[in-house]
Amino acid sequence: MNDRYDAGYGDGPYELVGYDEYGRPVYRQVPAQQASHGQQSAQAQQGTYDPYAQQQGYGYDPYATGQQPSAPSYGSGQQPPAYDPYGSQTAYDPYATTQDATGYDPYGQAATSGQQSRVAEQTAYIPQQAGPAEDTRIPEETEPAAGGAPDEPDYRTEQFAFVEEPDGDSEDVIDWLKFTENRTERREEARRRARSRVIALLVVLALVAVGGVGYLWFAGKLPGLSSSDDKTGTATPVAAQKRDVLVVHLHNTGKGGTSTALLVDNTTTKQGTTVLLPNSLALTGDDGSTTTLAKSVDEDGTSGTRDQLDTVLGTSIQGTWRLDTPYLQNLVELVGNIEIDTDTDVPDPEAKKKGAAPLVHKGQDQTLSGKMAVAYATYRAAGESQNAQLERFGQVMQGVLRKMSSDPSSATTTVQTLAQILDPPLTDKDLGAFLAKLADLAKSGDYKTALLPVQTDGTLSAQTSDSVVKDILGGTAKSPDAGSAVRVSVQNATGVKDDTEKARVVLLNGGFTFLEGGSASGTRATSKVIYADAADKANATEVAETLGLPAGSVAKGSVSSGADVSVVLGSDYKPSSS
């Protein structure tokens, strides 16, 4: 069987007939007759031709008649014809037509020589058989190998197609370089991000620290800058601190009497204070005479009292707020009632029966309506000093401030709703804005109430000047001289202990200096007013009128030490008439 790709096996020789579509050589088996002619020609050229050697190689022709071709015979002196491998006699052209023994060319071509018949042969059919397209050169003859063996096919470089395989190593190197570069860039980017985060964190911490310090400084809570340090003079001097001061006079329109307090807003230390002023506080009148706070409010009015307080306390009061008890009742109701700690039960002033339930109960966090607040602020129990009632008034005022709006416009609306006529130069807007600032301090816990300590003669002591006048008001006490007012010594012989306090209040309100004379060992039916110097007779007569005693009770005699007039209260003394 003919294998066109491999010439290494089979019975006969093979010859190259062309190349397939992949450039591989294709062979076919040479017929026996043609092969023998070729051998004879070769041997004849070499002088080794054996006419009988042809009998040993019979070619198999599947299309022959089955007869063995006879060996040609040559006579003496005859030589076999020379074999030309490229001649027209027996040369094989793969692209030429095949002739049969009779010289018939099926494709219309005649045989080139008729001297020798040739066995019909068939060229192997190779589909799509073609040689290399670019190779148009005639192949060169090669010298036969030694020993007469045919040479191996000579292959040339242009007959093969080389496919360049991609070099994977170069791509791996490029990928590694890219990976290394990307890794380094990622590390640098991570470092930059870390530095940015650290810087941002430090900036935020610095801003928080600055903001915290600024807030503490603004609130006055920094060590060395707080309000407690202000008192020791380590920060802003007390005298240099800015304060807004307003005086309030509560007028009891039902039972009479007044209660006075100073509302102080220290804008430097952010501290609010209500300073309670006793009615016995000694003041200097316009004519230089000595009077009391209660008498000044009744006689001199708001402006005169404000000027006198400025002189005694060394402060600057910006305005006066006269608050009658009906307006206080309305104010409490406008703010929605108040809650305070009450120190006593307060009876209902309108109760007709004794033993009725109290209007105000003693206890903590008691809710007071307008009526209850007025009753509590003006209540003074039997035997109590005026300071006790004054402190209750201070509680009610602080409770009102805690319920007042911190918005100036809202507070102004509340003041305007009272429909109260204020004393110039105070206006509704000014009062509303001032109360709003105090309300903010009261709600934050930066508000307190202090009582101005006053001696028995109505003057201020050095201790008073340091604790209240200097620290709270930022002023200097300037009490009038003790000798400028008539000093009255009172001894109680009525048997009622509370009569001494009532006489003291009356005398202080009348502008006299009260001196405590103690209580007598027994009671007296009539009262006496005694003077030692004839110059004091007029003063003694005025004292008797102030206490509601008859003019016949005035007499000359010895008086207590340090007093200008001495009074002994008897059973005929009626406090209600004074």
C-alpha positions as CSV (number, residue, x, y, z in Angstrom):
1,M,0.0,0.0,0.0
2,N,1.3,3.4,-0.8
3,D,2.0,5.8,2.1
4,R,2.6,9.2,0.6
5,Y,4.2,10.7,3.8
6,D,6.7,8.0,4.8
7,A,9.2,6.5,2.4
8,G,10.9,4.4,5.0
9,Y,9.1,1.2,4.4
10,G,7.7,-0.8,1.5
11,D,9.1,-3.0,-1.3
12,G,10.3,-0.5,-3.8
13,P,11.9,2.9,-4.1
14,Y,9.9,6.1,-3.6
15,E,10.0,9.5,-5.2
16,L,9.0,13.0,-4.1
17,V,5.8,14.1,-5.8
18,G,5.0,17.3,-3.9
19,Y,4.0,18.9,-0.6
20,D,0.8,19.0,1.3
21,E,-1.0,22.1,2.8
22,Y,1.3,21.9,5.8
23,G,4.5,21.9,3.8
24,R,5.3,18.3,4.4
25,P,6.9,16.2,1.5
26,V,4.7,13.6,-0.2
27,Y,6.1,10.5,-1.8
28,R,4.9,7.7,-4.0
29,Q,6.2,4.3,-4.9
30,V,8.0,4.0,-8.2
31,P,6.7,1.1,-10.4
32,A,9.0,-1.8,-10.8
33,Q,9.8,-1.3,-14.6
34,Q,10.6,2.3,-14.2
35,A,12.7,1.6,-11.1
36,S,14.7,-1.1,-13.0
37,H,15.4,1.3,-15.9
38,G,16.6,3.8,-13.5
39,Q,18.9,1.4,-11.9
40,Q,20.2,0.1,-15.2
41,S,21.0,3.6,-16.3
42,A,22.9,4.3,-13.1
43,Q,24.8,1.1,-13.3
44,A,25.6,1.6,-17.0
45,Q,27.1,5.0,-16.2
46,Q,29.2,3.4,-13.4
47,G,30.1,0.3,-15.5
48,T,28.4,-2.1,-13.1
49,Y,25.3,-2.9,-15.1
50,D,24.2,-6.5,-14.8
51,P,21.5,-7.4,-17.3
52,Y,20.3,-10.3,-15.2
53,A,20.0,-8.3,-12.0
54,Q,16.7,-7.1,-13.4
55,Q,15.1,-10.4,-12.8
56,Q,15.3,-10.0,-9.1
57,G,13.1,-6.9,-8.8
58,Y,9.6,-7.3,-10.2
59,G,7.3,-4.4,-9.6
60,Y,3.8,-5.0,-8.8
61,D,1.3,-3.2,-11.0
62,P,-2.2,-3.6,-9.8
63,Y,-3.5,-2.4,-13.1
64,A,-1.3,-4.7,-15.3
65,T,-2.4,-7.8,-17.1
66,G,-0.7,-10.0,-14.6
67,Q,2.2,-11.0,-16.9
68,Q,5.7,-10.5,-15.9
69,P,7.7,-8.3,-18.2
70,S,10.5,-10.0,-19.9
71,A,14.0,-8.8,-19.4
72,P,15.4,-7.0,-22.5
73,S,18.1,-8.8,-24.4
74,Y,21.0,-7.1,-26.0
75,G,23.3,-8.5,-28.7
76,S,27.0,-8.7,-28.7
77,G,28.5,-5.3,-28.8
78,Q,25.2,-3.7,-27.9
79,Q,25.0,-1.4,-24.9
80,P,21.8,-0.6,-23.1
81,P,20.6,2.9,-23.8
82,A,21.8,5.6,-21.5
83,Y,19.2,6.6,-19.0
84,D,18.6,10.2,-18.7
85,P,16.6,11.0,-15.6
86,Y,15.6,14.3,-17.1
87,G,15.0,13.1,-20.6
88,S,11.8,12.4,-22.3
89,Q,12.3,8.6,-22.4
90,T,11.6,7.6,-18.8
91,A,11.8,10.8,-16.8
92,Y,8.9,11.2,-14.4
93,D,7.2,14.5,-14.3
94,P,4.7,14.6,-11.5
95,Y,2.8,17.2,-13.5
96,A,3.0,15.3,-16.8
97,T,0.5,13.0,-18.3
98,T,0.8,9.2,-18.2
99,Q,1.2,7.2,-21.4
100,D,0.2,3.6,-21.8
101,A,2.3,0.9,-23.6
102,T,0.9,1.9,-27.0
103,G,1.9,5.5,-26.7
104,Y,-1.6,6.7,-26.2
105,D,-1.9,9.8,-24.2
106,P,-5.3,10.1,-22.6
107,Y,-4.8,13.9,-22.4
108,G,-4.0,14.2,-26.0
109,Q,-0.1,14.3,-25.9
110,A,2.0,11.8,-27.9
111,A,4.9,9.9,-26.5
112,T,8.3,11.4,-27.0
113,S,9.9,8.1,-27.9
114,G,8.5,4.9,-29.2
115,Q,11.6,2.7,-28.9
116,Q,10.6,1.1,-25.7
117,S,7.2,0.2,-24.4
118,R,6.4,1.2,-20.9
119,V,4.1,-0.4,-18.5
120,A,1.1,1.7,-17.8
121,E,1.5,3.5,-14.5
122,Q,-0.8,5.6,-12.4
123,T,0.2,8.6,-10.4
124,A,-1.0,8.7,-6.8
125,Y,-3.8,11.2,-6.4
126,I,-3.1,13.8,-3.8
127,P,-6.0,16.1,-3.0
128,Q,-5.2,19.9,-2.9
129,Q,-1.6,19.0,-3.6
130,A,0.7,22.0,-4.2
131,G,4.2,23.0,-3.5
132,P,5.3,26.1,-1.6
133,A,4.0,29.2,-3.4
134,E,7.1,31.3,-3.0
135,D,9.6,28.6,-4.2
136,T,10.0,29.1,-8.0
137,R,13.7,28.1,-8.2
138,I,14.8,24.8,-9.8
139,P,16.3,22.5,-7.2
140,E,20.0,21.8,-7.6
141,E,21.4,18.4,-8.2
142,T,23.1,16.7,-5.4
143,E,25.9,14.3,-5.6
144,P,25.0,10.7,-5.0
145,A,26.1,9.4,-1.7
146,A,29.0,7.0,-1.6
147,G,28.2,3.5,-2.5
148,G,25.5,4.4,-5.0
149,A,22.8,4.9,-2.3
150,P,20.4,7.7,-3.1
151,D,20.7,10.9,-1.1
152,E,18.2,11.9,1.6
153,P,15.8,14.7,0.6
154,D,17.4,18.1,1.0
155,Y,15.1,20.4,3.0
156,R,15.5,24.2,3.0
157,T,14.6,26.7,5.6
158,E,12.0,28.4,3.4
159,Q,10.1,25.1,3.2
160,F,9.1,25.3,6.8
161,A,7.0,27.8,8.7
162,F,8.3,28.7,12.2
163,V,5.7,29.9,14.8
164,E,7.3,32.2,17.3
165,E,6.2,31.1,20.7
166,P,5.5,33.9,23.3
167,D,8.1,34.2,25.9
168,G,6.2,33.9,29.3
169,D,9.3,34.8,31.3
170,S,9.4,38.4,30.0
171,E,5.7,38.9,30.8
172,D,6.3,37.4,34.3
173,V,9.1,39.9,34.9
174,I,6.9,42.8,33.8
175,D,4.1,41.6,36.0
176,W,6.5,41.3,39.0
177,L,7.8,44.8,38.4
178,K,4.3,46.2,38.2
179,F,3.3,44.3,41.4
180,T,6.4,45.6,43.2
181,E,5.7,49.2,42.0
182,N,2.0,49.0,43.0
183,R,2.9,47.5,46.4
184,T,5.3,50.3,47.1
185,E,2.8,52.9,46.0
186,R,0.1,51.4,48.2
187,R,2.5,51.5,51.2
188,E,3.3,55.2,50.5
189,E,-0.4,56.0,50.1
190,A,-1.2,54.2,53.4
191,R,1.5,56.2,55.1
192,R,0.2,59.5,53.7
193,R,-3.3,58.6,54.8
194,A,-2.1,57.7,58.3
195,R,-0.2,61.0,58.6
196,S,-3.3,62.9,57.4
197,R,-5.5,61.1,60.0
198,V,-3.0,61.9,62.8
199,I,-2.8,65.6,61.7
200,A,-6.6,65.8,61.6
201,L,-6.9,64.2,65.0
202,L,-4.5,66.6,66.5
203,V,-6.3,69.6,64.9
204,V,-9.6,68.3,66.3
205,L,-8.2,67.8,69.8
206,A,-6.6,71.3,69.7
207,L,-10.0,72.9,68.7
208,V,-11.8,70.9,71.4
209,A,-9.3,72.0,74.0
210,V,-9.4,75.7,72.9
211,G,-13.2,75.6,72.8
212,G,-13.4,74.0,76.3
213,V,-11.0,76.5,77.8
214,G,-12.9,79.3,76.1
215,Y,-16.2,78.1,77.5
216,L,-14.8,77.7,81.0
217,W,-13.3,81.2,80.8
218,F,-16.6,82.6,79.5
219,A,-18.5,80.8,82.3
220,G,-16.0,82.0,84.9
221,K,-15.1,78.4,85.9
222,L,-11.4,78.4,85.2
223,P,-9.2,78.1,88.3
224,G,-7.9,81.5,89.1
225,L,-10.7,83.2,87.1
226,S,-13.9,82.1,88.9
227,S,-16.2,84.2,90.9
228,S,-14.8,82.8,94.2
229,D,-11.4,84.1,93.2
230,D,-12.9,87.5,92.4
231,K,-13.8,87.8,96.1
232,T,-10.2,87.4,97.1
233,G,-9.1,89.9,94.5
234,T,-7.0,87.4,92.4
235,A,-9.0,88.4,89.2
236,T,-11.0,91.5,88.4
237,P,-11.1,93.8,91.5
238,V,-14.5,93.9,93.2
239,A,-14.8,97.6,92.8
240,A,-14.1,97.2,89.0
241,Q,-16.8,94.6,88.4
242,K,-19.9,95.8,86.5
243,R,-23.3,95.5,88.2
244,D,-26.8,96.4,87.3
245,V,-28.9,97.2,90.4
246,L,-32.6,97.7,90.7
247,V,-34.5,98.6,94.0
248,V,-37.9,97.0,94.6
249,H,-40.4,98.4,97.1
250,L,-43.3,96.0,98.0
251,H,-46.3,98.0,99.3
252,N,-48.8,96.1,101.3
253,T,-52.0,97.8,100.3
254,G,-54.1,95.7,102.7
255,K,-52.3,96.1,106.1
256,G,-49.8,98.8,105.2
257,G,-46.0,98.7,105.5
258,T,-43.3,98.3,102.9
259,S,-40.5,95.8,102.2
260,T,-37.4,96.8,100.3
261,A,-34.9,94.7,98.3
262,L,-32.1,95.2,95.8
263,L,-32.0,93.1,92.7
264,V,-28.3,92.8,91.6
265,D,-26.9,91.4,88.4
266,N,-23.1,91.1,88.4
267,T,-22.4,90.9,84.7
268,T,-18.7,90.3,85.4
269,T,-19.0,87.2,87.6
270,K,-22.4,86.1,86.2
271,Q,-24.0,86.1,89.6
272,G,-27.4,87.3,90.7
273,T,-28.4,88.4,94.2
274,T,-31.4,89.7,96.1
275,V,-30.2,92.0,98.9
276,L,-32.9,92.4,101.6
277,L,-32.8,95.8,103.3
278,P,-34.3,96.1,106.8
279,N,-36.7,99.1,107.4
280,S,-34.5,100.2,110.3
281,L,-31.6,101.0,108.0
282,A,-30.5,104.5,108.8
283,L,-30.4,107.0,105.9
284,T,-29.5,110.6,105.6
285,G,-32.2,112.9,104.3
286,D,-31.9,115.7,101.9
287,D,-31.7,118.3,104.7
288,G,-28.9,116.3,106.4
289,S,-31.1,114.8,109.1
290,T,-31.1,111.1,109.8
291,T,-34.1,109.0,108.9
292,T,-35.0,105.3,108.3
293,L,-35.6,103.4,105.1
294,A,-39.3,102.8,106.0
295,K,-39.9,106.5,106.7
296,S,-38.0,107.6,103.6
297,V,-40.2,105.3,101.3
298,D,-43.3,106.8,102.8
299,E,-42.3,110.5,102.8
300,D,-39.5,110.9,100.2
301,G,-40.9,108.7,97.5
302,T,-38.9,106.5,95.1
303,S,-36.4,108.9,93.8
304,G,-35.4,110.3,97.1
305,T,-35.0,106.9,98.7
306,R,-32.9,105.7,95.7
307,D,-30.5,108.6,96.2
308,Q,-30.3,108.0,99.9
309,L,-29.5,104.3,99.4
310,D,-26.8,105.2,96.9
311,T,-25.2,107.5,99.6
312,V,-25.3,104.9,102.4
313,L,-24.3,101.8,100.4
314,G,-21.9,103.5,98.0
315,T,-23.6,101.8,95.0
316,S,-25.4,103.0,91.8
317,I,-29.1,102.1,91.5
318,Q,-30.4,102.3,87.9
319,G,-34.1,102.3,88.7
320,T,-36.9,101.8,91.2
321,W,-39.7,99.3,90.8
322,R,-42.8,99.9,93.0
323,L,-44.6,96.6,93.4
324,D,-47.9,96.7,95.1
325,T,-49.3,93.5,96.5
326,P,-52.1,93.2,93.8
327,Y,-49.4,93.4,91.1
328,L,-47.3,90.8,92.9
329,Q,-50.4,88.5,92.9
330,N,-50.9,89.0,89.2
331,L,-47.2,88.5,88.4
332,V,-47.2,85.1,90.2
333,E,-50.2,84.0,88.3
334,L,-48.8,85.1,85.0
335,V,-45.6,83.0,85.4
336,G,-47.7,80.0,86.4
337,N,-47.4,79.9,90.2
338,I,-44.2,79.4,92.1
339,E,-42.5,76.6,94.1
340,I,-40.6,77.5,97.3
341,D,-39.8,76.0,100.7
342,T,-42.0,77.6,103.3
343,D,-40.9,78.0,106.9
344,T,-44.2,78.5,108.6
345,D,-48.0,78.1,108.2
346,V,-49.7,81.2,107.0
347,P,-53.4,81.7,108.0
348,D,-55.9,82.9,105.5
349,P,-56.3,86.7,106.0
350,E,-59.8,86.5,104.8
351,A,-60.8,83.6,107.2
352,K,-63.6,84.7,109.5
353,K,-63.4,81.8,111.9
354,K,-60.5,81.0,114.2
355,G,-58.9,77.6,113.7
356,A,-59.5,77.5,110.0
357,A,-57.1,75.7,107.8
358,P,-54.0,77.7,106.9
359,L,-53.7,79.2,103.4
360,V,-50.0,78.3,103.2
361,H,-48.6,75.1,104.7
362,K,-45.1,74.7,106.0
363,G,-42.9,72.4,104.0
364,Q,-40.6,72.0,101.0
365,D,-41.5,72.6,97.4
366,Q,-44.8,74.2,98.2
367,T,-46.7,75.5,95.2
368,L,-48.1,78.9,95.8
369,S,-50.6,80.8,93.8
370,G,-50.7,84.5,93.5
371,K,-52.9,85.0,96.6
372,M,-50.8,82.5,98.6
373,A,-47.6,84.2,97.5
374,V,-48.7,87.6,98.7
375,A,-49.9,86.2,102.0
376,Y,-46.6,84.5,102.6
377,A,-44.4,87.4,101.5
378,T,-46.2,89.8,103.9
379,Y,-46.7,87.5,106.8
380,R,-45.1,88.3,110.1
381,A,-46.0,86.2,113.1
382,A,-46.4,87.4,116.7
383,G,-43.0,88.1,118.3
384,E,-41.1,87.8,115.0
385,S,-38.7,90.5,113.8
386,Q,-39.2,92.3,110.6
387,N,-36.3,90.4,109.1
388,A,-38.3,87.2,109.2
389,Q,-41.0,88.7,107.0
390,L,-38.3,90.3,104.8
391,E,-36.7,86.9,104.1
392,R,-40.1,85.5,103.1
393,F,-40.5,88.3,100.6
394,G,-37.0,87.4,99.2
395,Q,-38.1,83.8,98.8
396,V,-41.1,84.8,96.8
397,M,-39.0,87.1,94.5
398,Q,-36.5,84.4,93.7
399,G,-39.4,81.9,93.0
400,V,-40.9,84.4,90.6
401,L,-37.5,84.8,88.8
402,R,-37.2,81.1,88.4
403,K,-40.5,81.0,86.6
404,M,-39.9,84.1,84.5
405,S,-38.9,83.7,80.9
406,S,-35.2,84.1,80.0
407,D,-36.2,85.7,76.7
408,P,-36.2,89.5,76.9
409,S,-39.1,89.9,74.6
410,S,-41.2,87.4,76.5
411,A,-40.3,88.9,79.8
412,T,-41.2,92.3,78.5
413,T,-44.6,91.0,77.4
414,T,-45.2,89.7,80.9
415,V,-44.4,93.1,82.4
416,Q,-46.6,94.8,80.0
417,T,-49.4,92.5,80.8
418,L,-49.3,93.7,84.4
419,A,-50.5,97.1,83.1
420,Q,-48.4,98.8,85.8
421,I,-47.3,102.4,85.7
422,L,-43.6,102.4,86.4
423,D,-41.6,105.2,87.9
424,P,-39.3,107.0,85.4
425,P,-36.7,106.4,84.1
426,L,-37.6,102.7,84.3
427,T,-39.6,101.4,81.2
428,D,-41.4,98.2,80.5
429,K,-38.6,97.1,78.1
430,D,-35.8,97.9,80.5
431,L,-37.6,96.0,83.4
432,G,-38.4,93.1,81.1
433,A,-34.8,92.8,79.9
434,F,-33.4,93.1,83.4
435,L,-35.7,90.4,84.8
436,A,-34.9,88.1,81.9
437,K,-31.2,88.2,82.8
438,L,-31.9,87.5,86.4
439,A,-34.3,84.7,85.4
440,D,-31.5,83.0,83.4
441,L,-29.2,83.2,86.5
442,A,-31.8,81.9,88.8
443,K,-32.5,78.9,86.6
444,S,-28.9,78.0,86.3
445,G,-28.3,78.1,90.1
446,D,-26.2,81.3,90.0
447,Y,-28.6,83.3,92.2
448,K,-28.8,83.8,96.0
449,T,-30.5,85.9,98.6
450,A,-28.6,87.9,101.3
451,L,-29.9,90.0,104.2
452,L,-28.1,93.2,104.9
453,P,-27.1,93.1,108.6
454,V,-28.0,96.3,110.4
455,Q,-27.2,97.3,114.0
456,T,-29.8,98.3,116.6
457,D,-29.2,101.9,115.8
458,G,-29.7,101.3,112.0
459,T,-26.1,101.8,111.1
460,L,-23.8,99.3,109.3
461,S,-20.9,97.6,110.9
462,A,-17.5,96.9,109.4
463,Q,-18.4,93.2,109.0
464,T,-21.5,94.3,107.1
465,S,-19.4,96.4,104.8
466,D,-17.2,93.4,103.9
467,S,-19.8,90.7,103.4
468,V,-22.6,92.5,101.6
469,V,-21.8,96.1,100.7
470,K,-18.3,95.5,99.3
471,D,-18.6,92.0,97.9
472,I,-22.1,92.1,96.5
473,L,-22.7,95.7,95.9
474,G,-19.1,96.8,95.3
475,G,-19.6,99.9,97.4
476,T,-18.5,101.4,100.7
477,A,-20.8,101.9,103.6
478,K,-21.4,105.5,104.7
479,S,-23.8,105.4,107.6
480,P,-24.9,108.7,109.1
481,D,-23.3,109.7,112.4
482,A,-25.0,108.1,115.3
483,G,-25.5,111.5,117.1
484,S,-27.4,113.0,114.2
485,A,-30.6,111.0,115.1
486,V,-32.5,111.0,118.4
487,R,-31.5,107.9,120.3
488,V,-34.4,106.3,122.1
489,S,-34.0,103.6,124.8
490,V,-37.1,101.4,125.2
491,Q,-37.8,99.2,128.3
492,N,-40.8,96.8,128.1
493,A,-43.1,96.8,131.2
494,T,-46.3,95.7,129.5
495,G,-45.8,92.0,130.2
496,V,-45.9,91.3,126.4
497,K,-42.6,90.5,125.0
498,D,-43.5,91.3,121.4
499,D,-44.3,94.9,122.3
500,T,-40.6,95.7,122.3
501,E,-40.1,94.7,118.7
502,K,-43.3,96.6,117.6
503,A,-42.1,99.7,119.4
504,R,-38.7,99.4,117.7
505,V,-40.2,99.2,114.2
506,V,-42.4,102.2,114.9
507,L,-39.5,104.2,116.2
508,L,-37.2,103.3,113.4
509,N,-39.8,104.1,110.8
510,G,-40.2,107.5,112.6
511,G,-36.5,108.2,112.0
512,F,-35.3,107.6,115.6
513,T,-32.4,105.4,116.7
514,F,-33.6,102.5,118.7
515,L,-31.7,101.3,121.8
516,E,-32.7,98.1,123.6
517,G,-33.5,98.8,127.3
518,G,-34.6,95.2,128.2
519,S,-37.6,94.2,130.1
520,A,-38.8,95.5,133.5
521,S,-39.1,93.2,136.5
522,G,-42.8,93.9,136.8
523,T,-45.5,95.5,134.8
524,R,-46.7,99.1,134.9
525,A,-50.1,100.5,134.2
526,T,-49.0,103.7,132.5
527,S,-46.1,104.5,130.1
528,K,-43.5,107.2,130.6
529,V,-41.3,109.2,128.2
530,I,-38.4,110.8,130.0
531,Y,-35.8,113.3,128.8
532,A,-32.8,114.6,130.7
533,D,-31.9,117.8,128.8
534,A,-34.4,120.6,128.2
535,A,-33.3,120.7,124.6
536,D,-34.6,117.1,124.2
537,K,-38.1,117.9,125.4
538,A,-39.4,118.4,121.9
539,N,-37.8,115.1,120.9
540,A,-39.5,113.4,123.8
541,T,-42.8,114.8,122.8
542,E,-42.3,113.5,119.2
543,V,-41.4,110.1,120.5
544,A,-44.6,109.9,122.5
545,E,-46.7,110.9,119.5
546,T,-44.9,108.3,117.4
547,L,-45.6,105.5,119.9
548,G,-49.2,106.6,120.4
549,L,-48.8,107.7,124.0
550,P,-50.5,110.6,125.5
551,A,-48.7,113.9,125.9
552,G,-49.0,113.6,129.7
553,S,-46.6,110.7,129.7
554,V,-43.7,113.1,128.8
555,A,-41.6,114.1,131.8
556,K,-38.1,115.2,132.8
557,G,-35.9,112.7,134.6
558,S,-32.8,110.5,134.2
559,V,-32.3,108.6,131.1
560,S,-30.4,105.5,130.1
561,S,-26.7,105.8,129.2
562,G,-26.2,106.8,125.6
563,A,-29.8,107.7,125.1
564,D,-31.4,111.0,124.5
565,V,-34.9,109.9,125.4
566,S,-36.0,106.9,127.6
567,V,-39.3,105.1,127.2
568,V,-41.0,102.7,129.6
569,L,-43.9,100.9,128.1
570,G,-46.9,100.3,130.3
571,S,-50.2,98.4,129.9
572,D,-51.7,101.5,128.3
573,Y,-49.4,101.0,125.2
574,K,-51.4,99.9,122.2
575,P,-49.2,98.9,119.3
576,S,-52.0,99.0,116.8
577,S,-52.5,102.7,117.5
578,S,-48.9,103.6,116.8
